[in-house]
Amino acid sequence: MTKKIALITGATAGIGLESARILATNNFNLILTGRRAERLETIKTELEASGGRVLCLNFDVRVKSEVDAALESIPAAWRKIDLLINNAGLAAGIDPVASADVADWEQMIDTNVKGLLYISQPVSNWMIEQQKGHIINLSSIAGKEAYPNGSVYCGTKHAVSAISKAMRIELAPHNIKVSTICPGAVETEFSLVRFKGDEAKAAKVYEGFDPLTAKDIAETIWFMASRPAHVNIDDLLIMPTAQASARDFVRK
């Protein structure tokens, strides 16, 4: 059986890594991107042990010149990408607009919005040449609701949802699916990054309830990606049972 090809951004941990693991066991060769070169190589060794092939690209999605150079380096045979998972994203800081660090805004906008676009443009053109493909963009409950002290993060994830809807319309004539998945609270490195390495604050986010895991989201992504050719799941919101909205939790 011919293997398909998936490109996953932000694949060194969390949802990206778990998605890579699931796809590797489901007949996919993988192009994995991330900023941590050593982690990429460790993951490559792990996944190739199960019989797949892995191509690692070490770059920062915020820097267009790095994105362009990395994608240009992909051999022609690897450019026949069947599935793109735009997973790279982050939240930085938890401050109101009046006092937030502008550098945090730029980091979120450059990663969550511009980075997604930098990757999606060339890959969607490769898919147009094939007249098939599937793009899954990671949004968030923050792409459905806005909450105080998260204004710019919410704005970037609302942007992901809007961009995805437009891409869906643009690419449908080329037989290309576009989907958005919007998770609630997932226990990954997300909060550790948001609180800039403060482990105590990060752990407190998940106290008193069972959050989603990276594997939960990866399994859902696989479900979306494995639907028949005539089925596209446009937009999926997935929450922990104990989370009723962006800010409402039932804690023990």
PANULUM-941385 format. One record per atom (N, C-alpha, C): residue number from 1; residue in one letter; x, y, z. Coordinates in steps of 0.05 Angstrom, whole numbers, plus 5000, padded with zeros to 4 digits. Example, Ala and Ser with C-alpha at 12.3 -4.5 7.8 and 13.67 -1.06 7.14 Angstrom:
PANULUM-941385
1/A/5264/4886/5156
1/A/5246/4910/5156
1/A/5264/4934/5156
2/S/5257/4955/5142
2/S/5273/4979/5143
2/S/5258/5001/5157
***
This chain:
PANULUM-941385
1/M/5017/4976/5000
1/M/5000/5000/5000
1/M/5018/5025/5000
2/T/5011/5044/4982
2/T/5027/5069/4981
2/T/5021/5086/5006
3/K/5043/5095/5018
3/K/5039/5112/5041
3/K/5031/5141/5033
4/K/5015/5153/5050
4/K/5008/5181/5046
4/K/5029/5198/5060
5/I/5028/5224/5056
5/I/5048/5243/5068
5/I/5033/5264/5084
6/A/5041/5268/5108
6/A/5030/5290/5125
6/A/5052/5309/5134
7/L/5046/5334/5134
7/L/5064/5355/5145
7/L/5051/5365/5171
8/I/5066/5365/5193
8/I/5056/5374/5219
8/I/5075/5396/5229
9/T/5064/5419/5235
9/T/5080/5440/5247
9/T/5078/5438/5277
10/G/5099/5447/5291
10/G/5100/5446/5320
10/G/5098/5417/5330
11/A/5115/5400/5318
11/A/5113/5371/5323
11/A/5131/5360/5345
12/T/5144/5378/5360
12/T/5164/5368/5379
12/T/5151/5361/5406
13/A/5126/5367/5410
13/A/5113/5361/5436
13/A/5082/5363/5432
14/G/5068/5354/5453
14/G/5040/5359/5455
14/G/5023/5347/5432
15/I/5004/5363/5422
15/I/4986/5353/5402
15/I/5000/5346/5376
16/G/5020/5362/5368
16/G/5035/5356/5344
16/G/5049/5329/5345
17/L/5062/5323/5368
17/L/5077/5298/5371
17/L/5057/5275/5372
18/E/5035/5277/5387
18/E/5016/5255/5388
18/E/5003/5250/5361
19/S/4998/5271/5346
19/S/4987/5268/5319
19/S/5007/5253/5301
20/A/5032/5259/5304
20/A/5053/5245/5288
20/A/5053/5215/5295
21/R/5051/5209/5321
21/R/5051/5181/5329
21/R/5027/5166/5317
22/I/5004/5178/5318
22/I/4980/5164/5308
22/I/4982/5161/5277
23/L/4991/5182/5263
23/L/4993/5180/5234
23/L/5014/5159/5226
24/A/5035/5158/5241
24/A/5057/5139/5234
24/A/5047/5110/5235
25/T/5027/5105/5252
25/T/5016/5077/5253
25/T/4993/5074/5234
26/N/4987/5094/5218
26/N/4964/5093/5199
26/N/4973/5099/5171
27/N/4996/5089/5163
27/N/5005/5089/5136
27/N/5013/5117/5125
28/F/5024/5134/5143
28/F/5034/5160/5134
28/F/5064/5162/5138
29/N/5078/5173/5117
29/N/5104/5185/5121
29/N/5100/5213/5130
30/L/5120/5224/5145
30/L/5116/5249/5159
30/L/5137/5269/5154
31/I/5129/5294/5150
31/I/5146/5317/5150
31/I/5140/5332/5176
32/L/5160/5333/5194
32/L/5156/5344/5220
32/L/5172/5370/5223
33/T/5159/5391/5233
33/T/5174/5416/5236
33/T/5173/5425/5265
34/G/5194/5440/5272
34/G/5195/5451/5299
34/G/5221/5466/5303
35/R/5222/5480/5326
35/R/5246/5496/5332
35/R/5267/5481/5347
36/R/5260/5458/5359
36/R/5279/5443/5375
36/R/5290/5419/5359
37/A/5314/5423/5348
37/A/5326/5404/5330
37/A/5331/5377/5342
38/E/5341/5377/5367
38/E/5347/5351/5380
38/E/5322/5335/5385
39/R/5300/5348/5392
39/R/5275/5334/5396
39/R/5265/5322/5370
40/L/5267/5337/5349
40/L/5259/5327/5322
40/L/5274/5302/5315
41/E/5300/5301/5320
41/E/5315/5277/5313
41/E/5308/5254/5331
42/T/5302/5259/5356
42/T/5294/5237/5374
42/T/5267/5225/5365
43/I/5249/5243/5357
43/I/5223/5234/5348
43/I/5225/5219/5322
44/K/5243/5228/5304
44/K/5248/5214/5279
44/K/5257/5186/5284
45/T/5275/5182/5303
45/T/5285/5155/5309
45/T/5262/5138/5320
46/E/5246/5149/5337
46/E/5224/5134/5349
46/E/5204/5125/5327
47/L/5196/5143/5310
47/L/5175/5137/5291
47/L/5185/5120/5268
48/E/5210/5123/5260
48/E/5220/5106/5238
48/E/5224/5078/5247
49/A/5226/5073/5273
49/A/5229/5046/5284
49/A/5204/5030/5278
50/S/5181/5044/5273
50/S/5156/5030/5268
50/S/5152/5026/5238
51/G/5172/5034/5222
51/G/5170/5028/5193
51/G/5164/5051/5174
52/G/5158/5074/5185
52/G/5152/5097/5168
52/G/5177/5113/5162
53/R/5174/5133/5146
53/R/5196/5151/5140
53/R/5189/5179/5150
54/V/5210/5193/5160
54/V/5206/5219/5173
54/V/5226/5239/5161
55/L/5217/5262/5153
55/L/5234/5284/5144
55/L/5231/5306/5164
56/C/5253/5315/5176
56/C/5252/5336/5197
56/C/5261/5363/5185
57/L/5246/5383/5192
57/L/5252/5411/5184
57/L/5253/5428/5209
58/N/5277/5439/5214
58/N/5282/5455/5238
58/N/5281/5485/5231
59/F/5259/5498/5238
59/F/5257/5527/5232
59/F/5235/5539/5250
60/D/5234/5566/5249
60/D/5214/5581/5265
60/D/5192/5591/5246
61/V/5167/5582/5250
61/V/5146/5590/5232
61/V/5141/5620/5231
62/R/5151/5635/5250
62/R/5148/5664/5250
62/R/5165/5678/5230
63/V/5186/5664/5220
63/V/5205/5677/5203
63/V/5201/5667/5174
64/K/5190/5684/5157
64/K/5182/5675/5131
64/K/5206/5665/5114
65/S/5229/5677/5117
65/S/5252/5668/5102
65/S/5260/5640/5110
66/E/5257/5633/5136
66/E/5263/5606/5145
66/E/5243/5586/5135
67/V/5217/5594/5135
67/V/5196/5577/5124
67/V/5201/5571/5095
68/D/5206/5592/5080
68/D/5210/5589/5051
68/D/5234/5571/5045
69/A/5256/5575/5059
69/A/5280/5559/5055
69/A/5275/5529/5062
70/A/5261/5525/5084
70/A/5255/5497/5093
70/A/5237/5483/5073
71/L/5216/5496/5064
71/L/5197/5483/5046
71/L/5210/5479/5018
72/E/5227/5498/5011
72/E/5241/5495/4985
72/E/5260/5471/4986
73/S/5270/5464/5010
73/S/5288/5441/5012
73/S/5275/5414/5010
74/I/5248/5413/5011
74/I/5234/5388/5010
74/I/5236/5375/4982
75/P/5245/5351/4981
75/P/5248/5338/4954
75/P/5221/5335/4941
76/A/5221/5334/4914
76/A/5197/5334/4899
76/A/5178/5312/4907
77/A/5188/5288/4913
77/A/5171/5265/4920
77/A/5157/5270/4946
78/W/5168/5286/4964
78/W/5156/5292/4989
78/W/5135/5314/4988
79/R/5134/5328/4965
79/R/5116/5351/4963
79/R/5087/5342/4957
80/K/5083/5317/4952
80/K/5056/5307/4947
80/K/5042/5302/4973
81/I/5038/5325/4987
81/I/5027/5324/5014
81/I/4997/5320/5014
82/D/4988/5299/5029
82/D/4960/5293/5031
82/D/4946/5308/5054
83/L/4961/5313/5075
83/L/4950/5324/5099
83/L/4969/5345/5111
84/L/4959/5369/5116
84/L/4974/5390/5130
84/L/4960/5395/5157
85/I/4975/5392/5179
85/I/4964/5399/5205
85/I/4979/5424/5215
86/N/4965/5446/5214
86/N/4977/5471/5224
86/N/4973/5472/5254
87/N/4992/5460/5269
87/N/4989/5457/5298
87/N/5005/5478/5313
88/A/5027/5489/5301
88/A/5044/5508/5316
88/A/5028/5532/5326
89/G/5030/5537/5351
89/G/5015/5560/5363
89/G/5021/5563/5392
90/L/5014/5586/5403
90/L/5020/5590/5432
90/L/5004/5614/5442
91/A/5003/5615/5469
91/A/4994/5639/5483
91/A/5017/5649/5499
92/A/5020/5676/5500
92/A/5042/5688/5515
92/A/5030/5710/5533
93/G/5033/5706/5559
93/G/5024/5726/5578
93/G/4994/5724/5583
94/I/4986/5736/5605
94/I/4957/5737/5612
94/I/4952/5764/5625
95/D/4952/5785/5608
95/D/4950/5812/5617
95/D/4929/5827/5601
96/P/4917/5848/5613
96/P/4898/5864/5597
96/P/4912/5880/5576
97/V/4897/5889/5556
97/V/4908/5905/5535
97/V/4924/5929/5545
98/A/4913/5942/5566
98/A/4925/5967/5576
98/A/4953/5963/5587
99/S/4960/5939/5595
99/S/4987/5935/5608
99/S/5003/5912/5596
100/A/4993/5900/5575
100/A/5007/5876/5563
100/A/5033/5884/5550
101/D/5050/5865/5548
101/D/5076/5868/5535
101/D/5072/5865/5505
102/V/5078/5885/5489
102/V/5074/5885/5460
102/V/5090/5861/5448
103/A/5112/5854/5459
103/A/5128/5831/5449
103/A/5111/5805/5450
104/D/5095/5803/5471
104/D/5077/5779/5472
104/D/5057/5779/5450
105/W/5045/5803/5444
105/W/5026/5805/5422
105/W/5039/5796/5396
106/E/5063/5807/5391
106/E/5077/5801/5366
106/E/5083/5771/5363
107/Q/5092/5759/5386
107/Q/5098/5730/5385
107/Q/5073/5714/5378
108/M/5050/5721/5390
108/M/5025/5706/5384
108/M/5016/5710/5356
109/I/5015/5735/5347
109/I/5006/5741/5320
109/I/5024/5728/5299
110/D/5050/5731/5303
110/D/5070/5720/5284
110/D/5068/5690/5283
111/T/5064/5676/5305
111/T/5062/5647/5305
111/T/5035/5637/5296
112/N/5014/5646/5310
112/N/4988/5634/5306
112/N/4974/5642/5280
113/V/4980/5666/5270
113/V/4967/5675/5246
113/V/4986/5675/5222
114/K/5007/5691/5224
114/K/5026/5693/5201
114/K/5040/5667/5195
115/G/5048/5652/5216
115/G/5062/5627/5212
115/G/5044/5607/5198
116/L/5019/5606/5206
116/L/4999/5588/5192
116/L/4997/5595/5163
117/L/4996/5621/5157
117/L/4994/5630/5129
117/L/5019/5624/5113
118/Y/5042/5629/5125
118/Y/5067/5624/5112
118/Y/5070/5594/5103
119/I/5060/5576/5120
119/I/5061/5548/5113
119/I/5039/5541/5093
120/S/5015/5551/5098
120/S/4992/5543/5082
120/S/4993/5551/5053
121/Q/5005/5574/5047
121/Q/5006/5583/5019
121/Q/5021/5564/5000
122/P/5046/5557/5006
122/P/5059/5539/4987
122/P/5047/5511/4988
123/V/5040/5501/5011
123/V/5029/5473/5012
123/V/5002/5472/4998
124/S/4986/5492/5001
124/S/4960/5491/4987
124/S/4964/5492/4957
125/N/4985/5506/4947
125/N/4991/5505/4919
125/N/4999/5478/4909
126/W/5015/5463/4926
126/W/5022/5436/4919
126/W/4997/5418/4918
127/M/4978/5423/4936
127/M/4953/5408/4936
127/M/4936/5414/4912
128/I/4936/5440/4904
128/I/4921/5448/4880
128/I/4932/5433/4855
129/E/4958/5430/4854
129/E/4970/5415/4831
129/E/4960/5386/4831
130/Q/4956/5375/4854
130/Q/4947/5347/4857
130/Q/4916/5344/4854
131/Q/4903/5368/4859
131/Q/4873/5368/4860
131/Q/4863/5349/4882
132/K/4877/5350/4905
132/K/4867/5336/4929
132/K/4885/5344/4952
133/G/4874/5339/4976
133/G/4889/5345/5000
133/G/4870/5353/5023
134/H/4882/5356/5047
134/H/4866/5363/5070
134/H/4884/5380/5088
135/I/4873/5403/5096
135/I/4887/5421/5115
135/I/4870/5422/5140
136/I/4883/5416/5163
136/I/4870/5418/5189
136/I/4884/5439/5206
137/N/4870/5460/5213
137/N/4881/5482/5228
137/N/4872/5481/5257
138/L/4892/5484/5275
138/L/4886/5484/5304
138/L/4877/5511/5313
139/S/4852/5514/5321
139/S/4842/5538/5333
139/S/4840/5532/5363
140/S/4818/5541/5376
140/S/4815/5538/5405
140/S/4787/5547/5413
141/I/4779/5539/5437
141/I/4755/5551/5449
141/I/4758/5582/5449
142/A/4783/5591/5449
142/A/4788/5620/5448
142/A/4783/5631/5420
143/G/4778/5614/5401
143/G/4769/5622/5374
143/G/4739/5624/5372
144/K/4726/5615/5394
144/K/4696/5617/5395
144/K/4687/5638/5415
145/E/4702/5642/5436
145/E/4695/5661/5457
145/E/4719/5679/5463
146/A/4713/5703/5472
146/A/4734/5721/5481
146/A/4733/5723/5512
147/Y/4756/5725/5524
147/Y/4756/5728/5554
147/Y/4777/5749/5562
148/P/4773/5761/5585
148/P/4792/5782/5594
148/P/4819/5771/5599
149/N/4839/5787/5593
149/N/4868/5781/5596
149/N/4877/5760/5576
150/G/4860/5756/5555
150/G/4869/5738/5534
150/G/4862/5750/5507
151/S/4859/5776/5506
151/S/4848/5789/5482
151/S/4862/5782/5456
152/V/4889/5784/5456
152/V/4903/5780/5431
152/V/4905/5750/5425
153/Y/4908/5734/5444
153/Y/4907/5705/5439
153/Y/4880/5697/5427
154/C/4859/5707/5439
154/C/4832/5702/5428
154/C/4830/5713/5400
155/G/4840/5736/5396
155/G/4840/5748/5369
155/G/4854/5731/5348
156/T/4877/5720/5356
156/T/4891/5703/5337
156/T/4876/5678/5330
157/K/4863/5666/5350
157/K/4848/5641/5345
157/K/4822/5646/5331
158/H/4809/5669/5336
158/H/4786/5677/5319
158/H/4796/5680/5290
159/A/4820/5691/5286
159/A/4831/5695/5259
159/A/4835/5668/5246
160/V/4845/5648/5261
160/V/4849/5621/5250
160/V/4822/5610/5240
161/S/4801/5614/5255
161/S/4775/5604/5247
161/S/4765/5618/5222
162/A/4769/5644/5221
162/A/4760/5660/5197
162/A/4776/5653/5173
163/I/4802/5651/5176
163/I/4819/5643/5153
163/I/4812/5616/5143
164/S/4807/5597/5161
164/S/4799/5570/5153
164/S/4774/5569/5137
165/K/4754/5585/5146
165/K/4728/5586/5131
165/K/4733/5597/5102
166/A/4749/5617/5100
166/A/4754/5628/5073
166/A/4770/5608/5056
167/M/4790/5595/5068
167/M/4806/5575/5054
167/M/4788/5552/5044
168/R/4769/5545/5061
168/R/4750/5523/5053
168/R/4736/5530/5028
169/I/4726/5555/5026
169/I/4712/5564/5002
169/I/4730/5565/4978
170/E/4754/5576/4982
170/E/4773/5579/4960
170/E/4783/5552/4949
171/L/4787/5532/4967
171/L/4800/5507/4959
171/L/4780/5485/4952
172/A/4755/5489/4959
172/A/4735/5468/4952
172/A/4734/5461/4923
173/P/4736/5480/4904
173/P/4736/5473/4876
173/P/4760/5455/4867
174/H/4780/5454/4884
174/H/4804/5438/4878
174/H/4803/5411/4893
175/N/4780/5404/4904
175/N/4777/5379/4918
175/N/4795/5377/4943
176/I/4799/5400/4956
176/I/4816/5402/4980
176/I/4798/5408/5004
177/K/4801/5392/5024
177/K/4786/5396/5049
177/K/4800/5416/5067
178/V/4785/5432/5082
178/V/4797/5449/5102
178/V/4780/5446/5127
179/S/4793/5440/5150
179/S/4779/5435/5175
179/S/4791/5452/5197
180/T/4775/5457/5217
180/T/4785/5471/5241
180/T/4778/5454/5265
181/I/4797/5451/5284
181/I/4791/5438/5309
181/I/4796/5458/5332
182/C/4777/5460/5350
182/C/4779/5480/5371
182/C/4778/5466/5399
183/P/4801/5461/5411
183/P/4801/5448/5437
183/P/4797/5467/5460
184/G/4785/5457/5481
184/G/4785/5471/5507
184/G/4811/5466/5521
185/A/4810/5463/5547
185/A/4834/5460/5563
185/A/4848/5433/5558
186/V/4873/5434/5548
186/V/4889/5411/5542
186/V/4915/5413/5558
187/E/4921/5392/5573
187/E/4945/5393/5590
187/E/4970/5386/5573
188/T/4983/5406/5563
188/T/5008/5403/5548
188/T/5027/5424/5558
189/E/5046/5433/5542
189/E/5064/5454/5549
189/E/5051/5482/5547
190/F/5026/5483/5538
190/F/5012/5508/5532
190/F/5014/5528/5555
191/S/5005/5519/5579
191/S/5005/5538/5601
191/S/5033/5545/5611
192/L/5051/5526/5609
192/L/5079/5531/5617
192/L/5090/5553/5599
193/V/5084/5552/5573
193/V/5093/5573/5555
193/V/5079/5599/5561
194/R/5053/5598/5566
194/R/5038/5623/5572
194/R/5049/5637/5596
195/F/5056/5621/5617
195/F/5066/5633/5642
195/F/5097/5634/5642
196/K/5109/5631/5619
196/K/5137/5636/5614
196/K/5155/5619/5633
197/G/5148/5594/5635
197/G/5164/5575/5650
197/G/5157/5571/5679
198/D/5137/5586/5689
198/D/5128/5584/5717
198/D/5112/5558/5720
199/E/5124/5537/5731
199/E/5111/5511/5732
199/E/5088/5511/5752
200/A/5090/5526/5774
200/A/5069/5527/5794
200/A/5044/5539/5782
201/K/5046/5562/5768
201/K/5023/5575/5756
201/K/5011/5557/5734
202/A/5028/5544/5719
202/A/5018/5527/5697
202/A/5003/5503/5708
203/A/5013/5491/5730
203/A/4999/5468/5742
203/A/4972/5476/5753
204/K/4970/5500/5763
204/K/4945/5509/5776
204/K/4922/5510/5756
205/V/4928/5515/5731
205/V/4907/5517/5710
205/V/4891/5491/5709
206/Y/4904/5468/5714
206/Y/4891/5442/5710
206/Y/4882/5429/5737
207/E/4884/5444/5758
207/E/4877/5433/5785
207/E/4847/5428/5787
208/G/4840/5405/5799
208/G/4812/5400/5807
208/G/4793/5390/5785
209/F/4804/5384/5761
209/F/4787/5372/5740
209/F/4805/5356/5721
210/D/4793/5340/5705
210/D/4808/5324/5685
210/D/4808/5339/5658
211/P/4831/5351/5651
211/P/4833/5365/5625
211/P/4835/5345/5603
212/L/4832/5355/5579
212/L/4838/5338/5555
212/L/4868/5333/5554
213/T/4876/5312/5540
213/T/4904/5306/5536
213/T/4911/5311/5507
214/A/4936/5313/5501
214/A/4945/5316/5473
214/A/4936/5292/5456
215/K/4936/5268/5468
215/K/4927/5245/5453
215/K/4897/5247/5446
216/D/4881/5258/5465
216/D/4852/5262/5459
216/D/4849/5278/5433
217/I/4864/5299/5431
217/I/4862/5317/5407
217/I/4873/5303/5382
218/A/4895/5290/5386
218/A/4907/5276/5363
218/A/4888/5254/5352
219/E/4875/5240/5370
219/E/4856/5219/5361
219/E/4833/5232/5346
220/T/4824/5256/5355
220/T/4803/5270/5341
220/T/4812/5280/5314
221/I/4836/5290/5312
221/I/4848/5298/5287
221/I/4849/5275/5267
222/W/4857/5251/5277
222/W/4858/5228/5260
222/W/4829/5220/5251
223/F/4810/5223/5268
223/F/4782/5217/5260
223/F/4775/5236/5237
224/M/4781/5262/5240
224/M/4775/5281/5219
224/M/4789/5274/5193
225/A/4814/5267/5195
225/A/4831/5261/5171
225/A/4824/5235/5157
226/S/4811/5217/5172
226/S/4806/5190/5161
226/S/4777/5187/5151
227/R/4762/5209/5149
227/R/4735/5207/5138
227/R/4737/5201/5107
228/P/4716/5189/5096
228/P/4715/5184/5067
228/P/4719/5210/5051
229/A/4726/5207/5026
229/A/4733/5230/5009
229/A/4710/5250/5007
230/H/4685/5241/5009
230/H/4662/5259/5006
230/H/4654/5273/5032
231/V/4669/5267/5054
231/V/4662/5279/5080
231/V/4683/5298/5090
232/N/4676/5322/5097
232/N/4694/5342/5108
232/N/4682/5352/5134
233/I/4696/5349/5156
233/I/4687/5361/5182
233/I/4698/5389/5183
234/D/4681/5408/5178
234/D/4690/5436/5176
234/D/4701/5447/5202
235/D/4687/5443/5224
235/D/4693/5457/5249
235/D/4684/5440/5272
236/L/4703/5434/5290
236/L/4698/5416/5312
236/L/4707/5429/5338
237/L/4689/5431/5357
237/L/4695/5441/5384
237/L/4696/5417/5403
238/I/4718/5414/5418
238/I/4721/5392/5436
238/I/4730/5402/5463
239/M/4715/5394/5484
239/M/4720/5405/5511
239/M/4722/5383/5531
240/P/4736/5387/5554
240/P/4735/5369/5576
240/P/4706/5369/5587
241/T/4697/5346/5597
241/T/4670/5345/5609
241/T/4666/5366/5630
242/A/4687/5373/5645
242/A/4685/5391/5667
242/A/4687/5421/5659
243/Q/4691/5426/5633
243/Q/4693/5453/5623
243/Q/4669/5460/5607
244/A/4653/5480/5616
244/A/4628/5488/5603
244/A/4631/5511/5584
245/S/4652/5527/5588
245/S/4658/5550/5570
245/S/4687/5557/5574
246/A/4696/5578/5561
246/A/4725/5585/5563
246/A/4734/5589/5592
247/R/4715/5598/5609
247/R/4723/5604/5637
247/R/4708/5589/5658
248/D/4689/5573/5650
248/D/4672/5559/5670
248/D/4680/5530/5673
249/F/4691/5523/5696
249/F/4700/5496/5702
249/F/4686/5485/5727
250/V/4681/5460/5727
250/V/4672/5446/5751
250/V/4696/5433/5764
251/R/4706/5444/5786
251/R/4730/5434/5799
251/R/4722/5419/5824
252/K/4737/5398/5830
252/K/4732/5382/5853
252/K/4742/5396/5878
***
